[in-house]
Amino acid sequence: MNCKYFKGAAFESVRVEAPARLHLGFLDLNGNLGRCFGSLGLTIEEIATEVEISAAEKLQVEGPASARVRVLSCAASLIEQLGLPPGAAIRIKRVIPDHVGLGSGTQLSLAVAAAMSTLYGLDLGIRQMAGLLNRGMRSGIGIGAFDTGGFLVDGGCGERDEPPPVIMQCDFPEAWRLLLIFDQRGPGIHGAQEVSAFQTLPPFPAQDAADLCRLVLMQVLPALAEGDCERFGQGIGRLQEVVGDHFAPAQSGRFASPEVAEVLAWLKAQEISGIGQSSWGPTGFAILDSEVRARHLLHAVQLRYADRPNLSFAVIRARNHGSRIRTRKKEHRALPGALRYKSLVTESFQ
């Protein structure tokens, strides 16, 4: 693709906020029906990546060192593929932590792509942007989180060389909460390790794949539609057990972090059924039916594991909308130093 027809920046600056997500597990790691993987995911509030971009004479990136290289690579790739001006000033306001199971790479890449697309009025589609940056090729959950948010199911990878389609999206109950468990000692499997893990793991039994698909279709989704947190949690917990045990040889156990696994075991003993690990971890989660119950458990785990400085906990809500894009018009002049942003997309990036 070459978009050298544009006349320049359409806005003075563009700011994009991209939400984190939980990857709740795969549906079919067998693939004998012609599609492999298939994912469940949930978009979450309070943890997000935010970038701001404006036209500049040269390409420059400000922000956390851990994200600058990736942002620079994404921007340079887009400039080359789309024929954009060679300069841009990109400021990384905040980032999702890297390689902890919250979708940092996809959200950062899509945020940069959406910001540049909006800045130059290219109107690129979400899947088009993901394809340009080679994101979401195994799971479509990150793309869905950026696009619409909410609870998501993707249809897995087929014969086409493109991101898996999101086949179901719905709002997550507003009253439900997530208790997240973080282990600060190290990242989960990623990059070459992840590729190697998928190559060396044993074949996934077709019967297990069939059971998981039935579990999702006949328990998880109906429970979500009816607001039955207990049944929903039981289904997610069972999926986590099956998938986690399959990945155990690669991550040394059902869950990547022994200490997160210890917390999850304690939560299960408290009759919390909806527990698991997001993606390769080490972030763990528990699904709860109310703010009150979530805060009670938060206090309990903070006291119980007060001697584990590497562990931290948070109660968060699901996010039933995708990314936010805000623009500052060229002709607008506010009071000195003031930034007045007009909402370009109120709920999600289309």
One Martini backbone bead per residue (centre of mass of N, CA, C, O) as a GRO file, in nm:
protein
  350
    1MET     BB    1   0.098   0.034   0.020
    2ASN     BB    2   0.021   0.378  -0.099
    3CYS     BB    3  -0.020   0.727   0.057
    4LYS     BB    4   0.087   0.997  -0.125
    5TYR     BB    5  -0.190   1.185  -0.143
    6PHE     BB    6  -0.150   1.351   0.086
    7LYS     BB    7  -0.124   1.695   0.243
    8GLY     BB    8  -0.116   1.631   0.553
    9ALA     BB    9  -0.190   1.728   0.849
   10ALA     BB   10  -0.511   1.735   1.012
   11PHE     BB   11  -0.359   1.781   1.286
   12GLU     BB   12  -0.174   1.879   1.550
   13SER     BB   13  -0.293   1.636   1.735
   14VAL     BB   14  -0.278   1.292   1.875
   15ARG     BB   15  -0.467   1.086   2.105
   16VAL     BB   16  -0.409   0.750   2.243
   17GLU     BB   17  -0.611   0.498   2.407
   18ALA     BB   18  -0.511   0.166   2.521
   19PRO     BB   19  -0.628  -0.125   2.640
   20ALA     BB   20  -0.620  -0.373   2.837
   21ARG     BB   21  -0.595  -0.741   2.863
   22LEU     BB   22  -0.743  -1.057   2.896
   23HIS     BB   23  -0.628  -1.388   2.854
   24LEU     BB   24  -0.837  -1.681   2.907
   25GLY     BB   25  -0.795  -1.865   2.646
   26PHE     BB   26  -0.813  -2.160   2.464
   27LEU     BB   27  -1.008  -2.378   2.253
   28ASP     BB   28  -0.812  -2.486   1.990
   29LEU     BB   29  -0.504  -2.682   1.976
   30ASN     BB   30  -0.551  -2.883   1.732
   31GLY     BB   31  -0.691  -2.810   1.426
   32ASN     BB   32  -0.874  -3.040   1.258
   33LEU     BB   33  -1.087  -2.808   1.126
   34GLY     BB   34  -0.878  -2.557   1.022
   35ARG     BB   35  -0.865  -2.430   1.316
   36CYS     BB   36  -0.670  -2.236   1.549
   37PHE     BB   37  -0.733  -2.181   1.885
   38GLY     BB   38  -0.900  -1.961   2.000
   39SER     BB   39  -1.040  -1.692   2.201
   40LEU     BB   40  -1.049  -1.544   2.526
   41GLY     BB   41  -1.160  -1.209   2.637
   42LEU     BB   42  -1.077  -0.904   2.843
   43THR     BB   43  -1.144  -0.586   2.898
   44ILE     BB   44  -0.968  -0.323   3.079
   45GLU     BB   45  -0.927  -0.108   3.328
   46GLU     BB   46  -0.654   0.128   3.431
   47ILE     BB   47  -0.494  -0.021   3.200
   48ALA     BB   48  -0.270   0.163   2.977
   49THR     BB   49  -0.208   0.309   2.664
   50GLU     BB   50  -0.040   0.633   2.579
   51VAL     BB   51  -0.040   0.847   2.289
   52GLU     BB   52   0.135   1.122   2.122
   53ILE     BB   53   0.098   1.307   1.806
   54SER     BB   54   0.311   1.492   1.576
   55ALA     BB   55   0.441   1.687   1.361
   56ALA     BB   56   0.778   1.660   1.211
   57GLU     BB   57   1.103   1.664   1.084
   58LYS     BB   58   1.151   1.419   1.284
   59LEU     BB   59   1.202   1.120   1.439
   60GLN     BB   60   1.051   1.114   1.773
   61VAL     BB   61   1.090   0.974   2.114
   62GLU     BB   62   0.902   0.986   2.418
   63GLY     BB   63   0.985   0.792   2.710
   64PRO     BB   64   1.000   0.493   2.796
   65ALA     BB   65   1.254   0.282   2.718
   66SER     BB   66   1.088   0.012   2.677
   67ALA     BB   67   0.908   0.164   2.428
   68ARG     BB   68   1.076   0.325   2.215
   69VAL     BB   69   1.169   0.106   2.013
   70ARG     BB   70   0.888   0.010   1.924
   71VAL     BB   71   0.778   0.281   1.829
   72LEU     BB   72   0.996   0.341   1.622
   73SER     BB   73   0.942   0.089   1.449
   74CYS     BB   74   0.646   0.141   1.382
   75ALA     BB   75   0.674   0.421   1.255
   76ALA     BB   76   0.880   0.347   1.034
   77SER     BB   77   0.702   0.135   0.894
   78LEU     BB   78   0.463   0.323   0.824
   79ILE     BB   79   0.616   0.531   0.660
   80GLU     BB   80   0.708   0.330   0.442
   81GLN     BB   81   0.429   0.191   0.361
   82LEU     BB   82   0.260   0.490   0.335
   83GLY     BB   83   0.428   0.751   0.263
   84LEU     BB   84   0.519   0.928   0.488
   85PRO     BB   85   0.646   1.146   0.662
   86PRO     BB   86   0.961   1.126   0.832
   87GLY     BB   87   0.812   1.290   1.061
   88ALA     BB   88   0.772   1.259   1.432
   89ALA     BB   89   0.607   1.327   1.744
   90ILE     BB   90   0.641   1.104   2.023
   91ARG     BB   91   0.439   1.047   2.318
   92ILE     BB   92   0.470   0.855   2.610
   93LYS     BB   93   0.254   0.849   2.874
   94ARG     BB   94   0.177   0.532   2.883
   95VAL     BB   95   0.214   0.177   2.989
   96ILE     BB   96   0.194  -0.140   2.952
   97PRO     BB   97   0.324  -0.394   3.079
   98ASP     BB   98   0.562  -0.613   2.995
   99HIS     BB   99   0.514  -0.947   2.974
  100VAL     BB  100   0.222  -1.010   3.172
  101GLY     BB  101  -0.064  -1.058   2.996
  102LEU     BB  102  -0.190  -0.751   2.870
  103GLY     BB  103  -0.108  -0.659   2.565
  104SER     BB  104   0.122  -0.446   2.500
  105GLY     BB  105   0.215  -0.471   2.200
  106THR     BB  106  -0.053  -0.433   2.049
  107GLN     BB  107  -0.143  -0.161   2.180
  108LEU     BB  108   0.102   0.007   2.096
  109SER     BB  109   0.086  -0.037   1.791
  110LEU     BB  110  -0.210   0.062   1.750
  111ALA     BB  111  -0.173   0.344   1.867
  112VAL     BB  112   0.028   0.442   1.656
  113ALA     BB  113  -0.143   0.382   1.404
  114ALA     BB  114  -0.393   0.553   1.482
  115ALA     BB  115  -0.246   0.822   1.511
  116MET     BB  116  -0.131   0.839   1.219
  117SER     BB  117  -0.396   0.802   1.066
  118THR     BB  118  -0.537   1.054   1.189
  119LEU     BB  119  -0.329   1.276   1.130
  120TYR     BB  120  -0.353   1.194   0.795
  121GLY     BB  121  -0.642   1.088   0.707
  122LEU     BB  122  -0.659   0.757   0.630
  123ASP     BB  123  -0.869   0.553   0.748
  124LEU     BB  124  -0.785   0.298   0.893
  125GLY     BB  125  -0.831  -0.013   0.971
  126ILE     BB  126  -0.775  -0.227   1.224
  127ARG     BB  127  -0.680  -0.477   1.052
  128GLN     BB  128  -0.489  -0.318   0.876
  129MET     BB  129  -0.299  -0.225   1.100
  130ALA     BB  130  -0.222  -0.505   1.204
  131GLY     BB  131  -0.100  -0.607   0.935
  132LEU     BB  132   0.129  -0.393   0.906
  133LEU     BB  133   0.243  -0.501   1.215
  134ASN     BB  134   0.199  -0.802   1.284
  135ARG     BB  135  -0.073  -0.834   1.451
  136GLY     BB  136  -0.275  -1.089   1.569
  137MET     BB  137  -0.200  -1.390   1.442
  138ARG     BB  138  -0.317  -1.575   1.692
  139SER     BB  139  -0.490  -1.331   1.819
  140GLY     BB  140  -0.795  -1.117   1.837
  141ILE     BB  141  -0.823  -0.977   2.121
  142GLY     BB  142  -0.654  -0.715   2.099
  143ILE     BB  143  -0.816  -0.594   1.865
  144GLY     BB  144  -1.092  -0.599   2.010
  145ALA     BB  145  -1.012  -0.419   2.248
  146PHE     BB  146  -0.947  -0.168   2.071
  147ASP     BB  147  -1.224  -0.152   1.923
  148THR     BB  148  -1.470  -0.250   2.158
  149GLY     BB  149  -1.438  -0.433   2.379
  150GLY     BB  150  -1.498  -0.640   2.626
  151PHE     BB  151  -1.617  -0.946   2.552
  152LEU     BB  152  -1.423  -1.209   2.379
  153VAL     BB  153  -1.433  -1.395   2.060
  154ASP     BB  154  -1.232  -1.599   1.862
  155GLY     BB  155  -1.181  -1.811   1.554
  156GLY     BB  156  -0.906  -1.827   1.476
  157CYS     BB  157  -0.684  -1.985   1.265
  158GLY     BB  158  -0.652  -2.004   0.929
  159GLU     BB  159  -0.553  -1.990   0.596
  160ARG     BB  160  -0.532  -1.705   0.635
  161ASP     BB  161  -0.308  -1.419   0.645
  162GLU     BB  162  -0.473  -1.332   0.929
  163PRO     BB  163  -0.648  -1.225   1.165
  164PRO     BB  164  -0.859  -1.327   1.377
  165PRO     BB  165  -1.189  -1.335   1.418
  166VAL     BB  166  -1.443  -1.170   1.570
  167ILE     BB  167  -1.743  -1.357   1.683
  168MET     BB  168  -1.764  -1.216   1.980
  169GLN     BB  169  -1.947  -0.946   2.152
  170CYS     BB  170  -1.973  -0.819   2.495
  171ASP     BB  171  -2.084  -0.717   2.777
  172PHE     BB  172  -1.980  -0.670   3.095
  173PRO     BB  173  -2.065  -0.674   3.401
  174GLU     BB  174  -2.062  -0.395   3.602
  175ALA     BB  175  -2.040  -0.541   3.894
  176TRP     BB  176  -1.804  -0.682   3.820
  177ARG     BB  177  -1.479  -0.819   3.920
  178LEU     BB  178  -1.115  -0.789   3.935
  179LEU     BB  179  -0.851  -0.981   4.065
  180LEU     BB  180  -0.517  -0.894   4.064
  181ILE     BB  181  -0.197  -1.070   4.011
  182PHE     BB  182   0.136  -0.966   4.075
  183ASP     BB  183   0.471  -1.035   3.940
  184GLN     BB  184   0.789  -0.862   3.959
  185ARG     BB  185   1.030  -1.077   3.882
  186GLY     BB  186   0.901  -1.145   3.586
  187PRO     BB  187   0.838  -1.248   3.283
  188GLY     BB  188   0.684  -1.398   3.050
  189ILE     BB  189   0.648  -1.563   2.787
  190HIS     BB  190   0.835  -1.468   2.483
  191GLY     BB  191   0.888  -1.475   2.170
  192ALA     BB  192   1.100  -1.727   2.113
  193GLN     BB  193   0.982  -1.891   2.346
  194GLU     BB  194   0.696  -1.911   2.233
  195VAL     BB  195   0.759  -2.050   1.968
  196SER     BB  196   0.896  -2.298   2.098
  197ALA     BB  197   0.657  -2.396   2.265
  198PHE     BB  198   0.462  -2.458   2.026
  199GLN     BB  199   0.667  -2.665   1.890
  200THR     BB  200   0.708  -2.869   2.164
  201LEU     BB  201   0.441  -2.934   2.223
  202PRO     BB  202   0.205  -3.140   2.249
  203PRO     BB  203  -0.062  -3.263   2.139
  204PHE     BB  204  -0.392  -3.173   2.129
  205PRO     BB  205  -0.671  -3.302   2.219
  206ALA     BB  206  -0.968  -3.325   2.057
  207GLN     BB  207  -1.154  -3.372   2.304
  208ASP     BB  208  -1.069  -3.120   2.460
  209ALA     BB  209  -1.158  -2.917   2.247
  210ALA     BB  210  -1.455  -3.001   2.247
  211ASP     BB  211  -1.509  -2.946   2.548
  212LEU     BB  212  -1.439  -2.642   2.545
  213CYS     BB  213  -1.646  -2.550   2.337
  214ARG     BB  214  -1.889  -2.647   2.500
  215LEU     BB  215  -1.836  -2.486   2.754
  216VAL     BB  216  -1.863  -2.208   2.624
  217LEU     BB  217  -2.142  -2.238   2.477
  218MET     BB  218  -2.308  -2.390   2.744
  219GLN     BB  219  -2.186  -2.187   2.987
  220VAL     BB  220  -2.031  -1.918   2.965
  221LEU     BB  221  -2.226  -1.751   2.781
  222PRO     BB  222  -2.494  -1.791   2.935
  223ALA     BB  223  -2.390  -1.679   3.206
  224LEU     BB  224  -2.330  -1.399   3.099
  225ALA     BB  225  -2.621  -1.332   2.998
  226GLU     BB  226  -2.742  -1.396   3.308
  227GLY     BB  227  -2.537  -1.312   3.544
  228ASP     BB  228  -2.358  -1.581   3.625
  229CYS     BB  229  -2.072  -1.590   3.797
  230GLU     BB  230  -2.032  -1.881   3.891
  231ARG     BB  231  -2.060  -2.028   3.617
  232PHE     BB  232  -1.856  -1.865   3.468
  233GLY     BB  233  -1.614  -1.929   3.655
  234GLN     BB  234  -1.615  -2.234   3.620
  235GLY     BB  235  -1.552  -2.231   3.317
  236ILE     BB  236  -1.287  -2.072   3.327
  237GLY     BB  237  -1.142  -2.257   3.528
  238ARG     BB  238  -1.146  -2.511   3.349
  239LEU     BB  239  -0.995  -2.397   3.107
  240GLN     BB  240  -0.737  -2.329   3.268
  241GLU     BB  241  -0.664  -2.616   3.345
  242VAL     BB  242  -0.630  -2.742   3.064
  243VAL     BB  243  -0.437  -2.533   2.937
  244GLY     BB  244  -0.226  -2.518   3.165
  245ASP     BB  245  -0.140  -2.820   3.149
  246HIS     BB  246  -0.036  -2.806   2.857
  247PHE     BB  247   0.181  -2.563   2.934
  248ALA     BB  248   0.360  -2.670   3.170
  249PRO     BB  249   0.635  -2.751   3.030
  250ALA     BB  250   0.700  -2.438   2.955
  251GLN     BB  251   0.611  -2.307   3.271
  252SER     BB  252   0.634  -2.499   3.524
  253GLY     BB  253   0.315  -2.514   3.511
  254ARG     BB  254   0.002  -2.398   3.517
  255PHE     BB  255   0.166  -2.157   3.636
  256ALA     BB  256   0.433  -1.943   3.609
  257SER     BB  257   0.391  -1.851   3.909
  258PRO     BB  258   0.420  -1.981   4.217
  259GLU     BB  259   0.291  -1.741   4.381
  260VAL     BB  260   0.037  -1.708   4.217
  261ALA     BB  261  -0.052  -2.003   4.256
  262GLU     BB  262  -0.088  -1.976   4.562
  263VAL     BB  263  -0.311  -1.765   4.556
  264LEU     BB  264  -0.512  -1.926   4.379
  265ALA     BB  265  -0.540  -2.162   4.578
  266TRP     BB  266  -0.660  -1.993   4.805
  267LEU     BB  267  -0.906  -1.889   4.648
  268LYS     BB  268  -1.024  -2.170   4.596
  269ALA     BB  269  -1.061  -2.232   4.904
  270GLN     BB  270  -1.279  -1.977   4.899
  271GLU     BB  271  -1.471  -2.042   4.647
  272ILE     BB  272  -1.315  -1.946   4.387
  273SER     BB  273  -1.361  -2.027   4.046
  274GLY     BB  274  -1.253  -1.763   3.873
  275ILE     BB  275  -0.945  -1.869   3.787
  276GLY     BB  276  -0.614  -1.740   3.662
  277GLN     BB  277  -0.426  -1.680   3.358
  278SER     BB  278  -0.279  -1.444   3.155
  279SER     BB  279  -0.167  -1.606   2.935
  280TRP     BB  280   0.178  -1.629   3.026
  281GLY     BB  281   0.206  -1.417   3.214
  282PRO     BB  282   0.197  -1.387   3.562
  283THR     BB  283  -0.086  -1.292   3.563
  284GLY     BB  284  -0.356  -1.299   3.778
  285PHE     BB  285  -0.706  -1.411   3.844
  286ALA     BB  286  -1.035  -1.297   3.968
  287ILE     BB  287  -1.384  -1.358   3.964
  288LEU     BB  288  -1.635  -1.119   4.069
  289ASP     BB  289  -1.969  -1.003   4.174
  290SER     BB  290  -1.827  -0.762   4.353
  291GLU     BB  291  -1.688  -0.502   4.518
  292VAL     BB  292  -1.704  -0.608   4.806
  293ARG     BB  293  -1.570  -0.883   4.758
  294ALA     BB  294  -1.311  -0.778   4.631
  295ARG     BB  295  -1.215  -0.601   4.874
  296HIS     BB  296  -1.202  -0.826   5.079
  297LEU     BB  297  -0.986  -0.996   4.925
  298LEU     BB  298  -0.772  -0.782   4.902
  299HIS     BB  299  -0.721  -0.754   5.204
  300ALA     BB  300  -0.650  -1.053   5.256
  301VAL     BB  301  -0.401  -1.079   5.061
  302GLN     BB  302  -0.234  -0.845   5.175
  303LEU     BB  303  -0.198  -0.982   5.452
  304ARG     BB  304  -0.103  -1.273   5.376
  305TYR     BB  305   0.128  -1.134   5.153
  306ALA     BB  306   0.322  -0.914   5.299
  307ASP     BB  307   0.605  -1.093   5.261
  308ARG     BB  308   0.566  -1.031   4.931
  309PRO     BB  309   0.715  -0.791   4.744
  310ASN     BB  310   0.645  -0.908   4.445
  311LEU     BB  311   0.354  -0.873   4.531
  312SER     BB  312   0.043  -0.762   4.378
  313PHE     BB  313  -0.277  -0.576   4.394
  314ALA     BB  314  -0.605  -0.552   4.216
  315VAL     BB  315  -0.903  -0.369   4.151
  316ILE     BB  316  -1.114  -0.413   3.863
  317ARG     BB  317  -1.264  -0.332   3.560
  318ALA     BB  318  -1.435  -0.357   3.300
  319ARG     BB  319  -1.432  -0.276   2.938
  320ASN     BB  320  -1.705  -0.153   2.714
  321HIS     BB  321  -1.463  -0.028   2.544
  322GLY     BB  322  -1.229   0.100   2.363
  323SER     BB  323  -1.063   0.318   2.230
  324ARG     BB  324  -0.919   0.651   2.246
  325ILE     BB  325  -0.967   0.950   2.045
  326ARG     BB  326  -0.780   1.258   2.028
  327THR     BB  327  -0.802   1.599   1.910
  328ARG     BB  328  -0.614   1.879   1.769
  329LYS     BB  329  -0.669   2.154   1.617
  330LYS     BB  330  -0.508   2.383   1.432
  331GLU     BB  331  -0.711   2.640   1.471
  332HIS     BB  332  -0.686   2.600   1.765
  333ARG     BB  333  -0.684   2.838   2.050
  334ALA     BB  334  -0.584   2.844   2.354
  335LEU     BB  335  -0.465   2.891   2.625
  336PRO     BB  336  -0.176   2.900   2.748
  337GLY     BB  337  -0.094   2.554   2.775
  338ALA     BB  338  -0.356   2.451   2.656
  339LEU     BB  339  -0.555   2.150   2.613
  340ARG     BB  340  -0.808   2.082   2.363
  341TYR     BB  341  -1.008   1.803   2.336
  342LYS     BB  342  -1.158   1.627   2.079
  343SER     BB  343  -1.379   1.385   2.019
  344LEU     BB  344  -1.365   1.136   1.773
  345VAL     BB  345  -1.396   0.873   1.961
  346THR     BB  346  -1.605   0.768   2.211
  347GLU     BB  347  -1.562   0.435   2.223
  348SER     BB  348  -1.436   0.347   1.930
  349PHE     BB  349  -1.234   0.225   1.685
  350GLN     BB  350  -1.322   0.217   1.324
   0.00000   0.00000   0.00000
